Structures are given as structure tokens and as C-alpha cells.
């Protein structure tokens, strides 16, 4: 996951929603709960424009080494021009953007997404 232009306002009304100019996800697998779990996977998702994102809990590795775990609700309001996380797992996420493009996108039920 590579995020460009990240800013997480420290305002009670922000509810942990951060802004970014772009987010690139390599080999994401997104699962949606329910009676029959739905999933979406892709080789790459590129998200641009007015990007808004929130994660109740996000874990990963900075520089492929340093483990991190956080919620977007507690990130300080310091602009981060560029950050790359590997081995990312996110829970309770919400994302909206002007433009989302995917390479080799698969949508299915259960484990069809790989």
C-alpha cells in the first residue's frame, strides 16, 4: 500500500477520516462479511482524486521491516507526503475517491478471489 499526500485532521468531526491524493494497493484482497462472504481481488488498484479513507485498525510494515499498528482516529495531523506499507491488513475500512482503477479485478463468493 502506497499513500501519497496523507493528512488525518485531528478534529472530533473528522471521525478518523483521512485525506490523500492517491492510494495504490498491490494484490489487494477485500472481504465483505455476511452469510456468504463476498470478495474482490486485483493485481493492482489505483485510487486517485479526492480520496477519503478510514481504518478502525491497520497493521503493516514500514520499509518492509518496521511493524506498525494504528487506527486512523489516532494519527496526528501531520502531513505525510509519501509512505509505503507492506503486508497490510486492515479492519473496519471505508474508502471513497473520484477515480478507482483496477488491473485484473476478480469479484466472487467465498475464496474465489484467492
N, CA, C and O atoms as CSV, one atom per row, in Angstrom:
chain,resi,resn,atom,element,x,y,z
A,1,UNK,N,N,0.860,-1.156,0.000
A,1,UNK,CA,C,0.000,0.000,0.000
A,1,UNK,C,C,0.907,1.219,0.000
A,1,UNK,O,O,1.737,1.392,0.893
A,2,UNK,N,N,0.739,2.063,-1.012
A,2,UNK,CA,C,1.494,3.300,-1.095
A,2,UNK,C,C,0.507,4.458,-1.051
A,2,UNK,O,O,-0.416,4.528,-1.862
A,3,UNK,N,N,0.705,5.358,-0.105
A,3,UNK,CA,C,-0.182,6.507,0.076
A,3,UNK,C,C,0.617,7.772,-0.186
A,3,UNK,O,O,1.712,7.948,0.347
A,4,UNK,N,N,0.061,8.651,-1.011
A,4,UNK,CA,C,0.685,9.929,-1.327
A,4,UNK,C,C,-0.199,11.054,-0.806
A,4,UNK,O,O,-1.417,11.023,-0.986
A,5,UNK,N,N,0.406,12.046,-0.161
A,5,UNK,CA,C,-0.316,13.228,0.306
A,5,UNK,C,C,-1.298,12.946,1.421
A,5,UNK,O,O,-2.427,13.435,1.379
A,6,UNK,N,N,-0.902,12.170,2.420
A,6,UNK,CA,C,-1.786,11.786,3.521
A,6,UNK,C,C,-1.889,12.893,4.558
A,6,UNK,O,O,-0.884,13.485,4.952
A,7,UNK,N,N,-3.123,13.170,5.001
A,7,UNK,CA,C,-3.379,14.102,6.096
A,7,UNK,C,C,-4.597,13.613,6.854
A,7,UNK,O,O,-5.660,13.398,6.271
A,8,UNK,N,N,-4.438,13.438,8.161
A,8,UNK,CA,C,-5.522,12.987,9.032
A,8,UNK,C,C,-5.847,14.103,10.016
A,8,UNK,O,O,-5.149,14.250,11.019
A,9,UNK,N,N,-6.894,14.898,9.757
A,9,UNK,CA,C,-7.225,16.015,10.645
A,9,UNK,C,C,-7.571,15.523,12.045
A,9,UNK,O,O,-8.227,14.494,12.207
A,10,UNK,N,N,-7.129,16.258,13.040
A,10,UNK,CA,C,-7.409,15.922,14.436
A,10,UNK,C,C,-8.619,16.730,14.897
A,10,UNK,O,O,-8.520,17.549,15.811
A,11,UNK,N,N,-9.730,16.497,14.270
A,11,UNK,CA,C,-10.969,17.187,14.607
A,11,UNK,C,C,-12.005,16.165,15.037
A,11,UNK,O,O,-12.115,15.110,14.412
A,12,UNK,N,N,-12.765,16.445,16.082
A,12,UNK,CA,C,-13.795,15.491,16.501
A,12,UNK,C,C,-14.777,15.161,15.372
A,12,UNK,O,O,-15.300,14.048,15.318
A,13,UNK,N,N,-15.027,16.097,14.491
A,13,UNK,CA,C,-15.976,15.858,13.404
A,13,UNK,C,C,-15.393,15.013,12.284
A,13,UNK,O,O,-16.141,14.524,11.437
A,14,UNK,N,N,-14.074,14.825,12.254
A,14,UNK,CA,C,-13.446,14.049,11.188
A,14,UNK,C,C,-13.706,12.555,11.337
A,14,UNK,O,O,-13.666,11.830,10.343
A,15,UNK,N,N,-13.975,12.066,12.569
A,15,UNK,CA,C,-14.276,10.653,12.826
A,15,UNK,C,C,-13.205,9.715,12.290
A,15,UNK,O,O,-13.523,8.606,11.862
A,16,UNK,N,N,-11.952,10.132,12.303
A,16,UNK,CA,C,-10.873,9.271,11.846
A,16,UNK,C,C,-10.743,9.172,10.340
A,16,UNK,O,O,-10.047,8.288,9.842
A,17,UNK,N,N,-11.398,10.062,9.600
A,17,UNK,CA,C,-11.314,10.035,8.140
A,17,UNK,C,C,-10.120,10.871,7.692
A,17,UNK,O,O,-10.009,12.053,8.018
A,18,UNK,N,N,-9.235,10.235,6.942
A,18,UNK,CA,C,-8.032,10.898,6.441
A,18,UNK,C,C,-8.230,11.251,4.971
A,18,UNK,O,O,-9.082,10.679,4.292
A,19,UNK,N,N,-7.437,12.196,4.494
A,19,UNK,CA,C,-7.435,12.565,3.077
A,19,UNK,C,C,-6.100,12.173,2.483
A,19,UNK,O,O,-5.081,12.144,3.173
A,20,UNK,N,N,-6.116,11.872,1.188
A,20,UNK,CA,C,-4.882,11.566,0.462
A,20,UNK,C,C,-5.092,11.938,-0.991
A,20,UNK,O,O,-6.228,12.017,-1.459
A,21,UNK,N,N,-3.996,12.166,-1.710
A,21,UNK,CA,C,-4.134,12.447,-3.142
A,21,UNK,C,C,-4.163,11.165,-3.954
A,21,UNK,O,O,-4.749,11.134,-5.037
A,22,UNK,N,N,-3.528,10.087,-3.441
A,22,UNK,CA,C,-3.627,8.793,-4.127
A,22,UNK,C,C,-3.274,7.654,-3.184
A,22,UNK,O,O,-2.523,7.827,-2.224
A,23,UNK,N,N,-3.830,6.489,-3.479
A,23,UNK,CA,C,-3.519,5.257,-2.764
A,23,UNK,C,C,-3.362,4.175,-3.824
A,23,UNK,O,O,-4.213,4.038,-4.702
A,24,UNK,N,N,-2.282,3.411,-3.748
A,24,UNK,CA,C,-2.060,2.289,-4.662
A,24,UNK,C,C,-1.980,1.026,-3.816
A,24,UNK,O,O,-1.187,0.941,-2.878
A,25,UNK,N,N,-2.814,0.042,-4.162
A,25,UNK,CA,C,-2.834,-1.235,-3.454
A,25,UNK,C,C,-2.351,-2.315,-4.411
A,25,UNK,O,O,-2.938,-2.515,-5.475
A,26,UNK,N,N,-1.290,-3.007,-4.038
A,26,UNK,CA,C,-0.772,-4.112,-4.845
A,26,UNK,C,C,-1.302,-5.425,-4.303
A,26,UNK,O,O,-1.149,-5.721,-3.118
A,27,UNK,N,N,-1.924,-6.211,-5.165
A,27,UNK,CA,C,-2.503,-7.513,-4.853
A,27,UNK,C,C,-3.451,-7.474,-3.655
A,27,UNK,O,O,-3.320,-8.290,-2.742
A,28,UNK,N,N,-4.415,-6.529,-3.645
A,28,UNK,CA,C,-5.351,-6.486,-2.523
A,28,UNK,C,C,-6.391,-7.600,-2.626
A,28,UNK,O,O,-6.774,-8.013,-3.721
A,29,UNK,N,N,-6.833,-8.072,-1.473
A,29,UNK,CA,C,-7.985,-8.969,-1.368
A,29,UNK,C,C,-8.886,-8.335,-0.324
A,29,UNK,O,O,-8.494,-8.177,0.832
A,30,UNK,N,N,-10.095,-7.972,-0.734
A,30,UNK,CA,C,-11.049,-7.309,0.143
A,30,UNK,C,C,-12.202,-8.266,0.382
A,30,UNK,O,O,-12.815,-8.754,-0.567
A,31,UNK,N,N,-12.504,-8.541,1.670
A,31,UNK,CA,C,-13.594,-9.448,2.026
A,31,UNK,C,C,-14.717,-8.664,2.678
A,31,UNK,O,O,-14.482,-7.751,3.471
A,32,UNK,N,N,-15.945,-9.036,2.330
A,32,UNK,CA,C,-17.144,-8.421,2.886
A,32,UNK,C,C,-17.899,-9.514,3.621
A,32,UNK,O,O,-18.201,-10.556,3.040
A,33,UNK,N,N,-18.208,-9.289,4.898
A,33,UNK,CA,C,-18.888,-10.302,5.704
A,33,UNK,C,C,-20.316,-10.562,5.253
A,33,UNK,O,O,-20.804,-9.961,4.296
A,34,UNK,N,N,-20.970,-11.464,5.958
A,34,UNK,CA,C,-22.343,-11.819,5.645
A,34,UNK,C,C,-22.515,-13.318,5.633
A,34,UNK,O,O,-21.591,-14.060,5.966
A,35,UNK,N,N,-23.711,-13.771,5.246
A,35,UNK,CA,C,-23.974,-15.209,5.203
A,35,UNK,C,C,-23.000,-15.918,4.273
A,35,UNK,O,O,-22.427,-16.949,4.627
A,36,UNK,N,N,-22.818,-15.358,3.082
A,36,UNK,CA,C,-21.844,-15.893,2.126
A,36,UNK,C,C,-20.856,-14.780,1.863
A,36,UNK,O,O,-21.191,-13.783,1.222
A,37,UNK,N,N,-19.653,-14.941,2.347
A,37,UNK,CA,C,-18.653,-13.889,2.250
A,37,UNK,C,C,-18.357,-13.528,0.799
A,37,UNK,O,O,-18.080,-14.406,-0.019
A,38,UNK,N,N,-18.416,-12.237,0.479
A,38,UNK,CA,C,-18.076,-11.736,-0.846
A,38,UNK,C,C,-16.646,-11.228,-0.831
A,38,UNK,O,O,-16.139,-10.819,0.214
A,39,UNK,N,N,-15.995,-11.251,-1.983
A,39,UNK,CA,C,-14.610,-10.791,-2.026
A,39,UNK,C,C,-14.317,-10.110,-3.366
A,39,UNK,O,O,-14.980,-10.354,-4.374
A,40,UNK,N,N,-13.311,-9.259,-3.333
A,40,UNK,CA,C,-12.784,-8.600,-4.524
A,40,UNK,C,C,-11.266,-8.666,-4.429
A,40,UNK,O,O,-10.688,-8.397,-3.376
A,41,UNK,N,N,-10.625,-9.026,-5.536
A,41,UNK,CA,C,-9.166,-9.023,-5.566
A,41,UNK,C,C,-8.716,-8.392,-6.881
A,41,UNK,O,O,-9.492,-8.288,-7.830
A,42,UNK,N,N,-7.468,-7.978,-6.922
A,42,UNK,CA,C,-6.922,-7.351,-8.132
A,42,UNK,C,C,-5.408,-7.478,-8.108
A,42,UNK,O,O,-4.804,-7.690,-7.057
A,43,UNK,N,N,-4.812,-7.345,-9.272
A,43,UNK,CA,C,-3.348,-7.273,-9.316
A,43,UNK,C,C,-2.917,-5.940,-8.710
A,43,UNK,O,O,-1.961,-5.881,-7.937
A,44,UNK,N,N,-3.640,-4.857,-9.073
A,44,UNK,CA,C,-3.336,-3.533,-8.549
A,44,UNK,C,C,-4.602,-2.680,-8.606
A,44,UNK,O,O,-5.337,-2.714,-9.593
A,45,UNK,N,N,-4.852,-1.913,-7.538
A,45,UNK,CA,C,-5.902,-0.899,-7.521
A,45,UNK,C,C,-5.228,0.450,-7.350
A,45,UNK,O,O,-4.412,0.634,-6.447
A,46,UNK,N,N,-5.571,1.397,-8.220
A,46,UNK,CA,C,-5.055,2.756,-8.131
A,46,UNK,C,C,-6.231,3.669,-7.831
A,46,UNK,O,O,-7.197,3.717,-8.592
A,47,UNK,N,N,-6.148,4.392,-6.725
A,47,UNK,CA,C,-7.234,5.228,-6.234
A,47,UNK,C,C,-6.730,6.661,-6.225
A,47,UNK,O,O,-5.711,6.963,-5.604
A,48,UNK,N,N,-7.454,7.558,-6.923
A,48,UNK,CA,C,-6.970,8.947,-7.068
A,48,UNK,C,C,-8.111,9.936,-6.947
A,48,UNK,O,O,-9.287,9.575,-6.888
A,49,UNK,N,N,-7.715,11.201,-6.913
A,49,UNK,CA,C,-8.697,12.288,-6.855
A,49,UNK,C,C,-8.899,12.709,-5.417
A,49,UNK,O,O,-7.938,12.783,-4.652
A,50,UNK,N,N,-10.127,12.983,-5.041
A,50,UNK,CA,C,-10.447,13.318,-3.664
A,50,UNK,C,C,-10.610,12.002,-2.910
A,50,UNK,O,O,-11.699,11.429,-2.871
A,51,UNK,N,N,-9.525,11.530,-2.314
A,51,UNK,CA,C,-9.527,10.244,-1.619
A,51,UNK,C,C,-9.799,10.479,-0.139
A,51,UNK,O,O,-9.148,11.303,0.503
A,52,UNK,N,N,-10.763,9.749,0.388
A,52,UNK,CA,C,-11.078,9.759,1.815
A,52,UNK,C,C,-10.971,8.312,2.288
A,52,UNK,O,O,-11.545,7.412,1.673
A,53,UNK,N,N,-10.237,8.086,3.380
A,53,UNK,CA,C,-10.109,6.735,3.892
A,53,UNK,C,C,-10.114,6.722,5.404
A,53,UNK,O,O,-9.701,7.673,6.067
A,54,UNK,N,N,-10.601,5.597,5.927
A,54,UNK,CA,C,-10.667,5.395,7.369
A,54,UNK,C,C,-10.401,3.919,7.634
A,54,UNK,O,O,-10.829,3.066,6.857
A,55,UNK,N,N,-9.706,3.610,8.710
A,55,UNK,CA,C,-9.476,2.233,9.126
A,55,UNK,C,C,-9.572,2.168,10.645
A,55,UNK,O,O,-8.877,2.899,11.351
A,56,UNK,N,N,-10.436,1.289,11.142
A,56,UNK,CA,C,-10.517,1.102,12.589
A,56,UNK,C,C,-9.214,0.518,13.111
A,56,UNK,O,O,-8.772,0.858,14.208
A,57,UNK,N,N,-8.596,-0.366,12.321
A,57,UNK,CA,C,-7.317,-0.949,12.717
A,57,UNK,C,C,-6.543,-1.317,11.467
A,57,UNK,O,O,-7.090,-1.955,10.567
A,58,UNK,N,N,-5.290,-0.930,11.395
A,58,UNK,CA,C,-4.448,-1.194,10.239
A,58,UNK,C,C,-3.078,-1.636,10.737
A,58,UNK,O,O,-2.485,-0.985,11.598
A,59,UNK,N,N,-2.577,-2.741,10.196
A,59,UNK,CA,C,-1.240,-3.207,10.542
A,59,UNK,C,C,-0.427,-3.372,9.267
A,59,UNK,O,O,-0.986,-3.580,8.190
A,60,UNK,N,N,0.866,-3.281,9.390
A,60,UNK,CA,C,1.743,-3.461,8.238
A,60,UNK,C,C,3.185,-3.242,8.637
A,60,UNK,O,O,3.521,-3.200,9.821
A,61,UNK,N,N,4.033,-3.102,7.631
A,61,UNK,CA,C,5.462,-2.884,7.863
A,61,UNK,C,C,5.927,-1.689,7.036
A,61,UNK,O,O,5.706,-1.635,5.826
A,62,UNK,N,N,6.567,-0.741,7.695
A,62,UNK,CA,C,7.169,0.406,7.024
A,62,UNK,C,C,8.549,-0.027,6.539
A,62,UNK,O,O,9.303,-0.652,7.286
A,63,UNK,N,N,8.878,0.298,5.309
A,63,UNK,CA,C,10.151,-0.096,4.685
A,63,UNK,C,C,10.312,-1.622,4.640
A,63,UNK,O,O,11.426,-2.127,4.504
A,64,UNK,N,N,9.195,-2.352,4.755
A,64,UNK,CA,C,9.244,-3.805,4.733
A,64,UNK,C,C,9.798,-4.417,5.998
A,64,UNK,O,O,9.927,-5.639,6.078
A,65,UNK,N,N,10.134,-3.597,7.005
A,65,UNK,CA,C,10.780,-4.099,8.222
A,65,UNK,C,C,10.058,-3.722,9.508
A,65,UNK,O,O,9.706,-4.591,10.306
A,66,UNK,N,N,9.838,-2.429,9.707
A,66,UNK,CA,C,9.330,-1.895,10.969
A,66,UNK,C,C,7.827,-2.152,11.102
A,66,UNK,O,O,7.042,-1.581,10.345
A,67,UNK,N,N,7.409,-3.005,12.056
A,67,UNK,CA,C,5.973,-3.262,12.208
A,67,UNK,C,C,5.255,-2.055,12.815
A,67,UNK,O,O,5.765,-1.413,13.733
A,68,UNK,N,N,4.062,-1.756,12.286
A,68,UNK,CA,C,3.232,-0.678,12.812
A,68,UNK,C,C,1.798,-1.179,12.923
A,68,UNK,O,O,1.374,-2.073,12.191
A,69,UNK,N,N,1.066,-0.582,13.853
A,69,UNK,CA,C,-0.355,-0.869,14.023
A,69,UNK,C,C,-1.005,0.402,14.541
A,69,UNK,O,O,-0.507,1.020,15.483
A,70,UNK,N,N,-2.126,0.799,13.926
A,70,UNK,CA,C,-2.771,2.041,14.329
A,70,UNK,C,C,-4.191,2.111,13.782
A,70,UNK,O,O,-4.598,1.307,12.943
A,71,UNK,N,N,-4.919,3.082,14.274
A,71,UNK,CA,C,-6.232,3.451,13.758
A,71,UNK,C,C,-6.090,4.845,13.167
A,71,UNK,O,O,-5.312,5.649,13.680
A,72,UNK,N,N,-6.819,5.148,12.105
A,72,UNK,CA,C,-6.747,6.495,11.545
A,72,UNK,C,C,-7.319,7.536,12.512
A,72,UNK,O,O,-7.097,8.734,12.333
A,73,UNK,N,N,-8.046,7.091,13.524
A,73,UNK,CA,C,-8.589,8.023,14.518
A,73,UNK,C,C,-7.497,8.646,15.387
A,73,UNK,O,O,-7.711,9.710,15.968
A,74,UNK,N,N,-6.333,8.004,15.487
A,74,UNK,CA,C,-5.303,8.498,16.398
A,74,UNK,C,C,-4.061,9.040,15.701
A,74,UNK,O,O,-3.096,9.405,16.372
A,75,UNK,N,N,-4.062,9.101,14.387
A,75,UNK,CA,C,-2.907,9.653,13.681
A,75,UNK,C,C,-2.830,11.154,13.901
A,75,UNK,O,O,-3.852,11.839,13.839
A,76,UNK,N,N,-1.648,11.674,14.157
A,76,UNK,CA,C,-1.508,13.117,14.355
A,76,UNK,C,C,-1.744,13.869,13.043
A,76,UNK,O,O,-1.527,13.320,11.962
A,77,UNK,N,N,-2.190,15.131,13.141
A,77,UNK,CA,C,-2.482,15.918,11.934
A,77,UNK,C,C,-1.210,16.467,11.284
A,77,UNK,O,O,-1.072,17.674,11.089
A,78,UNK,N,N,-0.299,15.578,10.957
A,78,UNK,CA,C,0.966,15.945,10.326
A,78,UNK,C,C,0.927,15.424,8.891
A,78,UNK,O,O,0.719,14.229,8.685
A,79,UNK,N,N,1.119,16.289,7.898
A,79,UNK,CA,C,1.096,15.809,6.518
A,79,UNK,C,C,2.224,14.810,6.249
A,79,UNK,O,O,3.372,15.033,6.633
A,80,UNK,N,N,1.880,13.721,5.591
A,80,UNK,CA,C,2.858,12.705,5.207
A,80,UNK,C,C,2.888,12.685,3.682
A,80,UNK,O,O,1.930,12.231,3.057
A,81,UNK,N,N,3.971,13.169,3.071
A,81,UNK,CA,C,3.987,13.274,1.612
A,81,UNK,C,C,3.934,11.921,0.910
A,81,UNK,O,O,3.357,11.808,-0.171
A,82,UNK,N,N,4.541,10.879,1.523
A,82,UNK,CA,C,4.631,9.591,0.841
A,82,UNK,C,C,4.953,8.515,1.864
A,82,UNK,O,O,5.881,8.682,2.656
A,83,UNK,N,N,4.217,7.424,1.866
A,83,UNK,CA,C,4.517,6.304,2.761
A,83,UNK,C,C,4.134,5.002,2.065
A,83,UNK,O,O,3.100,4.921,1.401
A,84,UNK,N,N,4.979,3.988,2.226
A,84,UNK,CA,C,4.692,2.664,1.678
A,84,UNK,C,C,4.673,1.665,2.823
A,84,UNK,O,O,5.611,1.596,3.616
A,85,UNK,N,N,3.592,0.888,2.902
A,85,UNK,CA,C,3.461,-0.186,3.877
A,85,UNK,C,C,3.360,-1.500,3.120
A,85,UNK,O,O,2.724,-1.564,2.068
A,86,UNK,N,N,3.984,-2.552,3.648
A,86,UNK,CA,C,3.857,-3.883,3.075
A,86,UNK,C,C,3.143,-4.777,4.081
A,86,UNK,O,O,3.012,-4.422,5.252
A,87,UNK,N,N,2.685,-5.929,3.626
A,87,UNK,CA,C,1.992,-6.902,4.481
A,87,UNK,C,C,0.842,-6.247,5.243
A,87,UNK,O,O,0.680,-6.479,6.441
A,88,UNK,N,N,0.054,-5.441,4.563
A,88,UNK,CA,C,-1.007,-4.667,5.203
A,88,UNK,C,C,-2.246,-5.527,5.433
A,88,UNK,O,O,-2.673,-6.283,4.560
A,89,UNK,N,N,-2.807,-5.392,6.628
A,89,UNK,CA,C,-4.117,-5.953,6.957
A,89,UNK,C,C,-4.908,-4.811,7.580
A,89,UNK,O,O,-4.420,-4.116,8.470
A,90,UNK,N,N,-6.121,-4.627,7.108
A,90,UNK,CA,C,-6.957,-3.543,7.619
A,90,UNK,C,C,-8.330,-4.084,7.988
A,90,UNK,O,O,-8.871,-4.953,7.305
A,91,UNK,N,N,-8.890,-3.559,9.080
A,91,UNK,CA,C,-10.206,-3.955,9.564
A,91,UNK,C,C,-11.044,-2.702,9.721
A,91,UNK,O,O,-10.536,-1.661,10.138
A,92,UNK,N,N,-12.321,-2.793,9.391
A,92,UNK,CA,C,-13.221,-1.657,9.551
A,92,UNK,C,C,-12.859,-0.492,8.664
A,92,UNK,O,O,-12.769,0.645,9.128
A,93,UNK,N,N,-12.651,-0.763,7.389
A,93,UNK,CA,C,-12.207,0.277,6.465
A,93,UNK,C,C,-13.360,0.885,5.692
A,93,UNK,O,O,-14.383,0.244,5.446
A,94,UNK,N,N,-13.168,2.124,5.321
A,94,UNK,CA,C,-14.079,2.823,4.416
A,94,UNK,C,C,-13.207,3.651,3.487
A,94,UNK,O,O,-12.217,4.243,3.917
A,95,UNK,N,N,-13.575,3.691,2.214
A,95,UNK,CA,C,-12.777,4.418,1.240
A,95,UNK,C,C,-13.701,4.999,0.180
A,95,UNK,O,O,-14.609,4.326,-0.307
A,96,UNK,N,N,-13.458,6.246,-0.167
A,96,UNK,CA,C,-14.167,6.858,-1.294
A,96,UNK,C,C,-13.164,7.674,-2.089
A,96,UNK,O,O,-12.189,8.189,-1.542
A,97,UNK,N,N,-13.417,7.787,-3.394
A,97,UNK,CA,C,-12.489,8.510,-4.262
A,97,UNK,C,C,-13.197,8.900,-5.546
A,97,UNK,O,O,-14.257,8.371,-5.882
A,98,UNK,N,N,-12.583,9.840,-6.257
A,98,UNK,CA,C,-13.109,10.253,-7.556
A,98,UNK,C,C,-12.856,9.198,-8.624
A,98,UNK,O,O,-13.657,9.048,-9.546
A,99,UNK,N,N,-11.740,8.460,-8.509
A,99,UNK,CA,C,-11.330,7.536,-9.568
A,99,UNK,C,C,-10.693,6.301,-8.955
A,99,UNK,O,O,-9.735,6.407,-8.189
A,100,UNK,N,N,-11.222,5.131,-9.288
A,100,UNK,CA,C,-10.645,3.863,-8.856
A,100,UNK,C,C,-10.469,3.006,-10.097
A,100,UNK,O,O,-11.426,2.750,-10.827
A,101,UNK,N,N,-9.248,2.566,-10.330
A,101,UNK,CA,C,-8.949,1.724,-11.495
A,101,UNK,C,C,-8.250,0.466,-11.021
A,101,UNK,O,O,-7.419,0.499,-10.113
A,102,UNK,N,N,-8.601,-0.640,-11.651
A,102,UNK,CA,C,-8.015,-1.911,-11.254
A,102,UNK,C,C,-7.481,-2.697,-12.430
A,102,UNK,O,O,-8.006,-2.613,-13.541
A,103,UNK,N,N,-6.426,-3.465,-12.177
A,103,UNK,CA,C,-5.857,-4.384,-13.156
A,103,UNK,C,C,-6.209,-5.802,-12.725
A,103,UNK,O,O,-5.944,-6.196,-11.589
A,104,UNK,N,N,-6.808,-6.570,-13.637
A,104,UNK,CA,C,-7.156,-7.968,-13.384
A,104,UNK,C,C,-7.997,-8.113,-12.128
A,104,UNK,O,O,-7.597,-8.809,-11.195
A,105,UNK,N,N,-9.154,-7.468,-12.090
A,105,UNK,CA,C,-10.050,-7.486,-10.938
A,105,UNK,C,C,-10.929,-8.729,-10.984
A,105,UNK,O,O,-11.473,-9.076,-12.033
A,106,UNK,N,N,-11.065,-9.400,-9.835
A,106,UNK,CA,C,-11.924,-10.566,-9.687
A,106,UNK,C,C,-12.884,-10.305,-8.540
A,106,UNK,O,O,-12.475,-9.854,-7.470
A,107,UNK,N,N,-14.163,-10.590,-8.765
A,107,UNK,CA,C,-15.160,-10.497,-7.704
A,107,UNK,C,C,-15.813,-11.864,-7.588
A,107,UNK,O,O,-16.113,-12.499,-8.599
A,108,UNK,N,N,-16.037,-12.322,-6.355
A,108,UNK,CA,C,-16.615,-13.645,-6.198
A,108,UNK,C,C,-17.174,-13.874,-4.823
A,108,UNK,O,O,-17.308,-12.949,-4.022
A,109,UNK,N,N,-17.499,-15.127,-4.558
A,109,UNK,CA,C,-18.067,-15.553,-3.283
A,109,UNK,C,C,-17.078,-16.490,-2.613
A,109,UNK,O,O,-16.485,-17.356,-3.256
A,110,UNK,N,N,-16.909,-16.303,-1.318
A,110,UNK,CA,C,-16.029,-17.186,-0.557
A,110,UNK,C,C,-14.577,-16.967,-0.906
A,110,UNK,O,O,-14.082,-15.840,-0.858
A,111,UNK,N,N,-13.889,-18.044,-1.257
A,111,UNK,CA,C,-12.454,-17.980,-1.513
A,111,UNK,C,C,-12.133,-17.870,-3.001
A,111,UNK,O,O,-11.007,-18.159,-3.408
A,112,UNK,N,N,-13.091,-17.460,-3.812
A,112,UNK,CA,C,-12.857,-17.341,-5.259
A,112,UNK,C,C,-11.828,-16.280,-5.612
A,112,UNK,O,O,-11.273,-16.304,-6.711
A,113,UNK,N,N,-11.567,-15.361,-4.713
A,113,UNK,CA,C,-10.638,-14.268,-5.007
A,113,UNK,C,C,-9.196,-14.626,-4.756
A,113,UNK,O,O,-8.306,-13.848,-5.099
A,114,UNK,N,N,-8.938,-15.761,-4.177
A,114,UNK,CA,C,-7.542,-16.180,-3.985
A,114,UNK,C,C,-7.045,-15.919,-2.667
A,114,UNK,O,O,-5.889,-16.221,-2.372
